Amino acid sequence: MSTTAEKTKNRKEIDPQDQWNVEALFSSFPDWEGAFTKIAPSSSAPRWPDLASFRGRLHEGTDALKQALETLFSLSRELEKLHTYAHLRHDEDITHDSHKSSYLRILSLYSDFQQESSWFEPELLALPSETIDSYLQSPSLAPYRFYIEKIVRRRPHTLSAEKEELLAMAGKPIQTAPKAFSALSNADIRFETIEDQEGKPHELSHGLYQLYLRSPDRVLRKNAFKQMHAQFSYHENTLAELLYGQVQAHIFEARTRNYPSSLEAALFGKKIPKEVYSSLIDTVRKGLPSLHRYVSLRKKLLKLPEIHLYDMYVPLVEAADRKIEYAQAEELVIESARPLGEEYQQILQKGLKEQRWVDRYENKHKRSGAYSSGCFDSFPYILMNFRGTLRDTFTLAHEAGHSMHSYLSHRSQPYHYSHYPIFVAEVASTFNEELLMELLLARTENTQERLYLIHEKIEDIRATFFRQTMFAEFELKIHELVEQNTPLTPTLLSDLYLELNRDYFGEEATLDEEVAIEWARIPHFYYNFYVYQYATGISAALSLAENVLKGTPQARENYFTFLKGGSSLFPIDLLKIAGIDVTVPAPIEATLRKFDSLVSELESLSNTG
């Protein structure tokens, strides 16, 4: 693939047809400003007197509770719409001052709303048990029954109305660490120009870094790796303090709400047993010899005297890593969804090609990475930094899976059940990646191309399953350390992170000193026990995709029931409907067996190719 230096464009240089259709939400910032003013015309409390009018009245009967809930959800829905527009515009260029200001204003307004609505749950839980029971049996409250049941379940961890209001007020300062990390990582850190093996200069950015790691030019890979981590190393003390502060925030909330640990606090709301987390780590560790075998095989196939982590992403078959235009990537993603039926494909095609769900290309100061976002009243929006690799095509399939999950949930559930739980978020995205892989494998009869695709699948599991489990183990360890009153210093964090890399990559991997600082650039460590869900998600998705592709009776219908379920059930129950039980090690073990078999196939193809 080409590694010719490319100049990152300014936002104004990007074709509007390659940008997401934020105008479908609000035609302009003045339009957004009008909606902002309408929902919060006063800056003095109470900002929402209609909601405040129900305070102290929940005991009056089902009508009062129903009206309070409807008011609460109506305001939340409008605020979510305002937030979606502001955060999308902010992520287009996070240095844009007015966009940043609008984003911070809606975050502040959201915080005010959380503060002014914080009385609701404590007041509901203060009602006599017989009153709550009568509400749960009321036909008029039937649409909200599961929502109320989840609140009642939180009774042991819900504080008085005054204390809940105080915690809500703390929401703004608690968000300082992740926001400061984002600003430092995406805007303030500047990367120096790097050189390839011929001495040609190349600009470095977060998006280009991923491209360079796949380059056959080992000098370019190495220089990109070292320069990327060097810049974060220069800020290691600041970044250690930010991460330490975020972990302290998680522990503060856990202890305030009487949870045994920050992990259990993070899992409680979705009714995830902590054993799911610990079993994941324990089971994956038992399967690490398969990962070590792959690292050794990769070293052999690349004919390297030493294999470094910057050698872990380059395709084993250079010729197959061809340039893919964005339009072609769209077509592949849409075609790969054929096993899910014509209606699913039509919705996806219209979203990608006509409704402009996707912000396609990198521009200066655009948020790095990729995500799917949106709200109940919007399209699903996809942020991409598309560079033309097959990996980018898989990323598009991944985010399209998220977006279709959101689309179907939003149109199948009422607002208060429309947002699917985070625990199942990675299932639909990984499922769509598996469909794309199956399409590409079915289309090739060339041994070299098949070798390339098998390698890509191995890398997908390595990155989403093994790497994210390593992240999950790191995240758990740093929370446990802080819970034991151990400060997170740069040295402690780097030593811990380096040790985990040694365990996961094995003796064949040569670990450069820059590996130790990688913790400093991972945004997911600010997300409060999120990353383990990538690993559980890919395990569930691989099993579900296998069932659908095999034509297992009811498999597709059960999967659609899951996609449309939103948060109308706890996530484990939603997955059981789809046919997966994540409370037992079986899905994790199946993923380990699949990875091992893929490594064996890679080895076999390499010997015959």
C-alpha positions in Angstrom: 0.0 0.0 0.0 1.1 3.5 -0.6 2.6 5.5 2.3 2.9 8.8 0.4 2.7 11.7 2.7 -0.7 13.3 2.8 -1.7 16.7 4.1 -4.6 16.6 6.5 -7.4 18.9 5.3 -9.1 21.7 7.2 -12.8 21.1 7.8 -13.9 23.7 5.2 -12.0 21.7 2.5 -14.2 18.6 3.1 -17.0 18.1 0.6 -20.4 18.6 2.3 -21.5 15.3 0.8 -18.8 13.6 2.8 -20.0 15.2 6.1 -22.8 13.9 8.3 -26.2 15.5 7.9 -26.4 17.4 11.2 -28.8 19.8 9.5 -31.5 17.1 9.9 -31.3 17.8 13.7 -31.0 21.6 13.6 -30.5 23.7 10.4 -27.9 25.9 12.1 -26.5 26.9 15.4 -29.0 29.8 15.6 -31.8 27.2 15.3 -30.1 25.1 18.0 -29.8 28.3 20.1 -33.5 28.9 19.8 -34.3 25.4 21.0 -31.8 25.7 23.8 -33.4 29.0 25.0 -36.9 27.5 24.7 -36.2 24.5 26.9 -34.3 26.6 29.5 -35.6 30.2 29.3 -34.4 31.1 32.8 -31.0 30.7 34.3 -32.3 30.7 37.9 -33.6 27.6 39.7 -35.9 25.9 39.2 -35.1 26.0 35.5 -37.9 23.5 34.9 -40.9 24.5 37.1 -43.2 22.0 35.5 -41.0 19.2 36.8 -40.5 20.9 40.1 -44.3 21.1 40.5 -44.4 17.3 41.1 -41.9 17.3 43.9 -43.6 16.1 47.1 -46.6 14.8 45.2 -45.6 11.3 44.1 -47.7 9.9 47.0 -50.9 11.3 45.5 -51.5 8.4 43.2 -50.8 6.8 39.8 -51.8 9.9 37.8 -49.3 12.1 39.6 -46.5 9.6 39.1 -47.4 9.1 35.4 -47.4 12.8 34.7 -44.1 13.3 36.5 -42.6 10.5 34.5 -43.9 11.9 31.2 -42.5 15.4 32.1 -39.2 13.9 33.0 -38.9 11.9 29.8 -40.0 14.8 27.6 -37.4 17.1 29.0 -34.7 14.4 28.8 -35.6 13.8 25.2 -35.2 17.5 24.2 -32.0 17.8 26.1 -30.6 14.7 24.4 -31.4 16.2 21.0 -29.6 19.4 21.9 -26.6 17.5 23.2 -26.4 15.3 20.1 -26.1 18.2 17.8 -23.6 20.1 20.0 -21.3 17.1 20.5 -21.3 16.2 16.8 -20.4 19.7 15.8 -17.7 19.8 18.6 -16.1 16.6 17.3 -15.8 17.9 13.8 -13.1 20.3 15.1 -12.5 20.3 18.8 -10.5 23.5 18.6 -13.5 25.4 17.2 -14.2 27.9 19.9 -18.0 28.5 19.4 -18.6 24.8 18.9 -16.7 24.0 22.1 -18.7 26.7 24.0 -22.0 25.3 22.8 -20.9 21.8 23.8 -19.9 22.9 27.3 -23.2 24.8 27.7 -25.3 21.8 26.9 -23.2 19.7 29.3 -23.8 22.3 32.0 -27.5 22.3 31.2 -27.6 18.5 31.4 -25.9 18.8 34.8 -28.5 21.3 36.0 -31.2 18.9 34.8 -29.7 16.0 36.7 -29.5 18.2 39.8 -33.2 19.4 39.5 -34.5 15.9 38.8 -32.4 14.2 41.4 -35.3 14.3 43.9 -37.4 11.9 41.9 -35.9 8.5 42.8 -35.4 9.2 46.5 -38.9 10.5 46.8 -40.3 7.4 44.9 -38.3 5.1 47.1 -39.4 6.8 50.3 -43.0 5.8 49.6 -44.4 2.9 51.6 -43.8 -0.5 50.0 -47.5 -1.1 49.6 -47.9 2.2 47.7 -45.0 1.2 45.3 -46.6 -2.3 44.9 -49.9 -0.7 44.0 -48.2 1.5 41.4 -46.4 -1.5 39.9 -49.8 -3.2 39.5 -51.5 -0.2 38.0 -52.6 -0.6 34.3 -52.0 3.1 33.6 -48.3 2.7 34.7 -47.8 -0.6 32.9 -45.7 1.1 30.2 -43.3 2.2 32.9 -43.3 -0.9 35.1 -39.8 -2.2 34.3 -38.4 1.3 34.6 -39.9 1.6 38.1 -38.7 -1.9 39.0 -35.1 -0.9 38.2 -35.4 2.2 40.5 -36.8 0.0 43.3 -33.9 -2.4 42.8 -31.5 0.5 43.5 -33.1 1.3 46.8 -30.0 0.2 48.9 -27.8 2.6 46.8 -30.1 5.6 46.6 -29.5 8.5 49.0 -31.8 11.1 50.4 -33.1 13.8 48.0 -30.7 16.3 49.5 -27.7 14.1 49.1 -28.7 13.0 45.6 -29.0 16.7 44.6 -25.5 17.2 46.1 -24.1 14.3 44.0 -25.7 15.7 40.9 -24.1 19.1 41.6 -20.7 17.2 41.7 -21.3 16.0 38.2 -19.7 19.0 36.5 -16.3 18.9 38.3 -16.2 15.1 38.1 -16.2 15.4 34.3 -13.0 17.5 34.3 -10.6 14.6 34.0 -12.0 13.0 30.9 -12.6 16.4 29.2 -9.1 17.5 30.0 -7.7 14.2 28.6 -9.7 14.6 25.4 -8.5 18.2 24.9 -4.9 17.2 25.6 -4.9 14.1 23.4 -6.9 15.4 20.4 -5.9 19.1 20.3 -2.9 20.2 22.5 -0.5 17.3 21.8 1.4 18.1 18.6 3.2 15.4 16.7 6.5 15.9 15.0 7.0 14.9 11.4 8.4 11.4 11.0 10.4 9.8 8.2 10.1 6.6 6.2 12.9 4.3 5.1 13.8 6.6 2.2 14.0 9.7 4.5 10.7 11.2 3.2 8.8 13.2 5.7 5.3 12.2 6.9 2.8 14.1 8.9 1.5 12.2 12.0 -1.9 12.3 13.5 -4.1 9.8 15.4 -5.8 8.7 12.2 -2.5 8.5 10.2 -0.9 6.5 13.0 -3.3 3.6 12.5 -2.5 3.7 8.7 1.3 3.8 9.3 1.2 0.8 11.6 -0.1 -1.2 8.6 2.6 0.0 6.3 5.2 -2.5 4.9 7.8 0.2 5.6 9.1 -0.9 8.9 11.1 2.3 9.5 7.9 4.3 9.1 6.0 2.0 11.5 8.8 2.2 14.1 9.0 6.0 13.8 5.3 6.5 14.1 5.1 4.2 17.1 8.0 6.0 18.9 6.8 9.5 18.1 3.2 8.8 19.1 4.2 7.5 22.5 7.0 10.0 23.0 4.5 12.8 22.9 2.3 11.2 25.6 5.4 10.4 27.6 6.3 14.1 27.8 3.0 14.6 29.6 3.1 11.4 31.7 2.7 13.3 35.1 -0.3 15.2 33.9 -1.9 12.2 32.3 -1.3 10.1 35.5 -3.0 12.7 37.6 -6.0 12.8 35.2 -6.4 9.0 35.3 -5.9 9.0 39.0 -8.6 11.6 39.4 -11.0 9.7 37.2 -10.5 6.5 39.2 -11.0 8.5 42.4 -14.3 9.8 41.0 -15.5 6.2 40.3 -14.6 5.2 43.8 -16.2 8.3 45.3 -19.5 7.5 43.8 -19.3 3.8 44.6 -18.5 4.5 48.3 -21.1 7.2 48.5 -23.7 4.8 47.3 -22.6 2.0 49.5 -21.3 -0.4 46.9 -18.6 -2.9 48.0 -16.3 -1.8 45.2 -16.2 0.5 42.1 -16.5 -2.6 39.9 -19.7 -3.7 41.5 -21.0 -0.1 41.3 -20.4 -0.1 37.6 -22.0 -3.5 37.0 -25.0 -3.2 39.4 -27.2 -1.0 37.2 -27.3 -3.6 34.4 -27.5 -6.5 36.8 -24.2 -8.0 35.6 -22.6 -10.4 38.2 -19.0 -9.4 39.0 -18.1 -13.1 38.2 -18.7 -12.2 34.5 -15.8 -9.8 34.7 -13.5 -12.0 36.7 -14.3 -15.1 34.6 -13.5 -13.3 31.4 -10.0 -12.4 32.7 -9.4 -15.9 34.1 -10.6 -17.7 31.0 -8.7 -15.5 28.6 -5.5 -16.0 30.6 -5.9 -19.7 30.2 -6.0 -19.2 26.4 -2.9 -17.0 26.2 -0.8 -19.8 24.7 -2.8 -19.4 21.5 -1.9 -15.7 21.4 1.7 -16.5 22.1 1.7 -19.1 19.2 0.3 -16.4 16.9 3.0 -13.9 17.8 5.6 -16.5 17.1 4.0 -17.4 13.8 3.8 -13.8 12.8 7.5 -13.3 13.6 8.3 -16.3 11.4 6.1 -15.2 8.5 7.4 -11.6 8.5 11.0 -13.1 8.7 12.0 -10.8 11.5 14.8 -11.4 13.9 12.7 -9.6 16.6 9.0 -8.8 16.6 7.9 -5.5 18.2 4.4 -4.3 18.9 4.7 -2.0 15.9 5.0 -5.1 13.8 1.7 -6.5 15.0 -0.6 -4.7 12.6 1.1 -4.9 9.2 -0.7 -7.3 6.9 1.2 -10.6 6.2 0.3 -10.4 2.5 1.2 -6.9 1.3 -0.3 -7.2 -2.1 -3.8 -7.9 -0.7 -3.8 -4.7 1.4 -5.2 -2.8 -1.5 -6.7 0.7 -1.5 -10.4 0.8 -1.0 -12.5 3.8 -2.0 -15.2 4.8 0.5 -18.0 4.1 -2.0 -16.7 0.6 -2.4 -16.6 0.1 1.3 -20.2 1.2 1.6 -21.2 -1.3 -1.0 -19.4 -4.1 0.7 -21.0 -3.3 4.1 -24.4 -3.2 2.6 -24.0 -6.4 0.6 -22.6 -8.3 3.6 -25.8 -7.6 5.5 -27.8 -9.8 3.1 -28.2 -12.6 5.7 -30.2 -10.2 7.8 -32.8 -9.6 5.1 -33.8 -7.1 2.5 -35.5 -4.7 4.9 -32.4 -4.4 7.0 -30.3 -3.8 3.9 -32.6 -1.1 2.5 -32.6 0.8 5.8 -28.8 0.7 5.9 -28.4 1.6 2.2 -30.6 4.6 2.6 -28.8 5.7 5.7 -25.3 5.5 4.2 -26.0 6.7 0.7 -28.9 9.1 1.0 -29.4 10.4 4.5 -25.6 11.0 5.2 -25.3 9.2 8.4 -21.5 9.2 8.1 -18.8 11.9 8.6 -16.3 10.1 6.4 -12.8 11.6 6.4 -10.3 13.0 8.8 -9.7 16.7 9.0 -7.5 18.8 11.2 -8.5 18.6 14.9 -11.4 16.2 14.2 -12.0 13.7 17.0 -9.9 10.7 16.4 -11.2 7.1 16.0 -14.7 6.2 15.1 -18.1 5.9 16.8 -21.8 5.7 16.3 -24.0 8.3 18.0 -27.4 10.0 17.8 -30.6 10.3 19.8 -34.2 9.2 19.8 -35.1 11.9 17.4 -32.2 11.8 15.0 -30.5 9.5 12.5 -27.8 7.3 13.8 -24.6 9.3 13.1 -21.2 7.7 12.4 -17.9 9.4 12.9 -15.1 7.9 10.7 -11.6 8.8 9.8 -11.6 6.8 6.6 -8.1 6.2 5.1 -8.9 3.6 2.4 -7.8 0.4 4.1 -9.7 -2.8 4.5 -9.5 -2.2 8.2 -11.4 1.1 7.7 -14.1 -1.0 5.8 -14.4 -3.2 8.8 -14.7 -0.2 11.1 -17.5 1.1 8.9 -19.3 -2.3 9.2 -18.7 -2.1 13.0 -20.2 1.4 13.4 -23.0 0.5 11.0 -23.9 -2.4 13.3 -24.2 0.0 16.2 -26.2 2.4 14.1 -28.7 -0.2 13.0 -29.0 -1.4 16.5 -29.9 2.1 17.6 -32.3 2.6 14.6 -34.2 -0.6 15.4 -34.3 0.1 19.2 -35.5 3.6 18.8 -38.3 2.6 16.4 -39.4 -0.4 18.4 -39.4 1.0 21.9 -40.8 4.1 23.7 -38.2 6.7 24.6 -37.6 5.4 28.1 -36.6 1.9 26.8 -35.0 3.0 23.5 -31.4 3.1 24.6 -29.8 -0.4 24.6 -27.6 -1.2 27.6 -23.9 -0.6 27.2 -23.2 -4.3 28.0 -24.7 -5.4 24.7 -23.5 -2.4 22.7 -20.6 -4.3 21.0 -22.7 -7.3 20.0 -24.4 -5.9 16.9 -21.2 -4.0 15.7 -19.1 -7.2 15.9 -21.8 -9.2 14.4 -21.7 -7.0 11.2 -17.9 -7.3 11.1 -18.3 -11.1 11.0 -20.9 -10.8 8.2 -18.4 -8.7 6.2 -15.6 -11.2 6.8 -17.8 -14.1 5.6 -18.7 -12.2 2.4 -15.1 -11.5 1.6 -14.0 -15.1 2.3 -16.8 -16.5 0.2 -15.8 -14.3 -2.8 -12.1 -15.3 -2.9 -10.6 -18.5 -4.3 -7.1 -17.1 -4.2 -4.9 -18.6 -1.5 -3.0 -15.3 -0.8 -6.3 -13.3 -0.5 -7.7 -16.0 1.9 -4.5 -15.9 3.9 -4.9 -12.1 4.1 -8.5 -12.3 5.3 -7.8 -15.0 7.8 -5.0 -12.8 9.2 -7.4 -9.9 9.4 -9.9 -12.0 11.4 -7.2 -13.1 13.7 -6.2 -9.5 14.2 -9.8 -8.5 14.9 -10.0 -11.1 17.7 -6.6 -10.1 19.0 -7.5 -6.5 19.2 -11.1 -6.8 20.3 -10.9 -9.9 22.5 -7.4 -10.3 23.9 -6.3 -6.6 23.9 -9.5 -5.4 25.5 -9.3 -8.1 28.1 -5.8 -6.9 28.9 -7.2 -3.4 29.2 -10.0 -4.7 31.5 -7.4 -6.3 33.7 -5.4 -3.1 33.8 -8.5 -1.1 34.6 -9.5 -3.4 37.4 -6.0 -3.4 38.9 -5.7 0.4 39.0 -9.1 0.7 40.7 -8.2 -1.9 43.3 -4.9 -0.1 44.0 -6.7 3.2 44.6 -9.3 1.5 46.7 -6.3 0.4 48.8 -5.2 4.1 49.0 -2.3 3.6 46.6 -1.6 6.6 44.4 -1.3 6.1 40.7 2.1 7.5 39.7 3.5 7.3 36.2 6.1 4.7 37.2 3.4 2.5 38.9 1.1 2.7 35.8 3.9 2.1 33.3 5.3 -0.9 35.3 1.9 -2.4 35.6 1.0 -1.9 32.0 4.4 -3.3 30.8 4.0 -6.4 32.9 0.5 -7.1 31.4 1.9 -6.7 27.9 4.6 -9.3 28.8 2.0 -11.7 30.0 -0.3 -11.3 27.0 2.2 -11.1 24.2 4.6 -13.7 25.5 8.4 -14.2 25.4 8.7 -13.9 21.6 7.6 -10.3 21.6 10.2 -7.6 22.1 8.7 -4.8 24.1 10.2 -1.3 23.5 10.2 1.2 26.3 7.4 3.1 24.7 5.0 0.2 25.3 4.9 1.1 29.0 3.4 4.5 28.4 0.6 3.4 26.1 -1.9 3.6 29.0 -1.6 7.3 28.8 -3.3 7.5 25.4 -6.2 5.1 25.8 -9.4 7.1 26.2 -11.4 4.0 27.3 -9.7 4.0 30.7 -11.9 7.0 31.5 -15.1 5.2 30.7 -15.7 3.3 34.0 -15.3 -0.4 33.3 -16.3 -0.3 29.7 -13.7 -2.2 27.8 -14.5 -5.7 29.1 -17.7 -5.5 27.1 -15.8 -5.5 23.8 -14.5 -9.0 24.8 -17.9 -10.3 26.0 -19.5 -8.6 23.0 -17.3 -10.3 20.4 -17.8 -13.7 22.0 -21.6 -13.3 21.9 -21.5 -11.9 18.4 -19.4 -14.7 16.9 -21.8 -17.3 18.3 -24.9 -15.3 17.1 -23.5 -14.8 13.6 -22.6 -18.4 13.3 -26.2 -19.4 14.2 -27.7 -16.9 11.6 -25.2 -17.9 8.9 -25.9 -21.6 9.4 -29.6 -20.9 9.1 -30.4 -22.2 12.6 -34.2 -22.1 13.0 -35.4 -18.9 14.5 -31.9 -17.5 14.8 -32.5 -14.4 12.7 -35.9 -13.7 14.3 -34.4 -14.1 17.8 -31.5 -11.8 16.8 -33.9 -9.1 15.6 -35.9 -9.4 18.9 -32.6 -8.7 20.6 -31.8 -5.7 18.3 -35.3 -4.2 18.9 -35.3 -4.8 22.7 -33.6 -1.6 23.7 -33.4 -1.6 27.5 -36.8 -3.2 28.0 -35.0 -6.1 29.8 -31.7 -6.5 31.6 -28.9 -7.1 29.1 -28.2 -10.7 30.1 -31.9 -11.5 29.6 -31.8 -9.8 26.1 -28.8 -12.0 25.1 -30.6 -15.1 26.4 -33.5 -14.3 24.1 -31.0 -14.2 21.2 -29.5 -17.5 22.3 -26.4 -16.6 24.3 -25.7 -17.1 28.0 -22.7 -14.9 29.0 -22.9 -15.9 32.7 -21.0 -19.1 31.9 -17.5 -19.3 30.3 -18.8 -21.2 27.2 -18.9 -18.2 24.8 -15.4 -17.0 25.9 -14.1 -20.6 25.5 -15.7 -20.8 22.0 -13.9 -17.6 21.0 -10.6 -19.0 22.2 -11.1 -22.2 20.2 -12.0 -20.1 17.1 -8.9 -18.0 17.4 -6.8 -21.1 17.8 -8.3 -22.7 14.7 -7.7 -19.6 12.7 -4.1 -19.5 13.7 -3.8 -23.1 12.6 -5.4 -22.3 9.3 -3.1 -19.3 8.9 -0.1 -21.6 9.5 -1.4 -24.1 7.0 -2.1 -21.5 4.3 1.3 -20.0 4.8 2.9 -23.3 4.1 0.9 -23.9 0.9 0.7 -20.3 -0.3 
